[in-house]
Every structure is written in structure tokens, then in C-alpha cells.
Amino acid sequence: SQFGIIPGVVRTRVGYTGGTKKYPTYTNLGDHSEALQIDYDPDRISYKNLLDFFWSSHDPTIQSWSRQYRAAIFYHNGYQKKMALETSDNLAATLTTEIMTDITAFTEFYLAEDYHQKHALQHSYDYLQEFKAMYSSFNDIISSTAAARVNGYLGGHGTFKNLQAELVSYGLSVKANEHLFDFVKASIRYQCKGSGACS
């Protein structure tokens, strides 16, 4: 959910990659890893910006306890490989322990089952019903920018400023807009209170 909220990200989908088994499933994963596929607009956000966000979103010095749940970057081309290694090296220069996050070539991505997609959204019945009314299939919801954004806000991510700028573009009802507006405002207020970092 935290990646779907980033300005410039078009859609996010979860699935399986990095292995050799054909058509893996959650209960029959083979040698694949759980992964997030991100489509983005390079005119609005760079691959390096996404990498910077990725590195800051986990502790790269912790050894993954299984292949299924490993931390990894799956690069698609030479440029992405170069940027992944470069950002890893830059981060490593600031640390006293080794980076354990894998950097490996992308092979094929298999979409995970519907119940794994848009987790926060699927646990918010009223919002999910609004998206079901907007789209003819759940796959369309999975690929929706608006659904990625709402899922991100419901997951506790994003900024109030970005929500204000984009809210009307999500296609939600007035009631849902008002509820999301209040939810995010209350969430941010709670985070500020807990951290003491907001004025």
C-alpha cells in the first residue's frame, strides 16, 4: 500500500517472481518470491526515486528468513541493474553491516490470487463496493490507479496535501470522499501526536 500512494506510480499488483516454477500459487509457490509489480510514469517519478523509497522502506541488513519472503530487486534491463547496484553501493557506504537485499534479473511475474490484492481496500467494505460499482471486474480494480491510492491511504500512508489534490479524481461518492478525507486527517493527527514531529 505504501508504494501505491507515491505520486507518479500508476498501479501496483502483488504476485510471484524470481523462480522457475510455471504458474505458482500461494500454496504451491515453488522457488518463487512474493513480489510487488510497479508501473510508473517516468515523467513524474524516476526509477532512482522508486529505488530510494524501496531502500528506506525496509532494513536491507537483515537476512531474509526464506526465499518466499526475501527482500529483492528484480531489474528488467541494464539501466535498472546499474541503478539498483549503484544505490545499493551508496547505501552500503553509510552502513557498518552488509546489505543482504538481493539484486537479480527479472524473469516472469505471475499475478497473485485476488484475495492478496489491495489488502487494506479489501478490508474496507464500503470503499470496495464503490470500486466494484465502477469496474466490471476485480482485475480492473487491481490495475486501477485510484484503487492503489485509496488502498495506500487506508493502509496509513500518503500525505494530506496529495489527497486534497487528487481526491476528486478517484471517482468515489461524496460520502466516501468525506469519509476518506476525515480518515486521513485523523490518521495524520495520530501519527504526529505519536512522533511529536508535527507542529
RAVENSUL-V308454 format. One record per residue. D_LAST is the distance of its C-alpha to the last C-alpha in Angstrom with 2 decimals. Layout:
BEGIN
d_last
D_LAST
D_LAST
END
This chain:
BEGIN
d_last
26.02
23.45
25.89
26.75
23.31
23.41
24.20
27.83
28.93
31.70
32.60
32.50
35.35
36.07
39.51
41.76
42.91
44.26
47.45
51.03
51.54
52.13
50.10
48.09
46.51
43.98
46.89
49.08
46.79
49.29
47.81
44.88
41.16
38.50
36.68
34.33
35.79
33.45
34.65
32.56
32.93
33.47
32.77
29.15
28.49
30.67
32.26
30.67
27.15
28.19
29.59
26.44
24.55
27.45
27.50
23.81
24.33
26.89
28.32
31.33
32.92
33.83
37.34
37.53
39.57
41.49
42.41
41.13
37.55
37.52
34.76
36.41
36.38
39.40
40.06
42.21
43.62
44.06
40.98
38.73
40.52
40.06
36.31
35.88
37.86
36.20
32.63
33.95
35.61
32.56
30.51
33.48
33.58
30.21
31.30
33.87
35.07
36.83
35.27
36.91
35.72
38.83
39.41
42.41
44.22
43.55
46.62
46.14
43.40
44.34
42.12
41.16
42.17
40.38
38.85
36.87
35.28
31.89
31.32
28.22
29.85
33.11
31.51
30.11
33.37
32.49
30.87
33.77
36.26
34.75
35.16
38.64
39.54
38.40
40.18
43.77
43.20
40.65
41.14
39.80
36.64
36.32
36.64
34.32
31.24
29.78
30.53
28.90
25.67
25.70
26.67
23.68
21.19
23.15
23.00
19.21
18.75
17.73
14.96
14.46
15.42
18.62
19.47
19.40
21.66
24.08
24.26
27.36
29.20
29.27
32.08
30.76
31.68
29.61
29.10
27.96
25.57
23.99
23.85
22.31
19.69
18.79
19.16
16.77
14.08
14.66
14.90
11.59
9.98
12.30
11.60
7.88
9.27
12.06
10.71
7.89
6.82
3.74
0.00
END
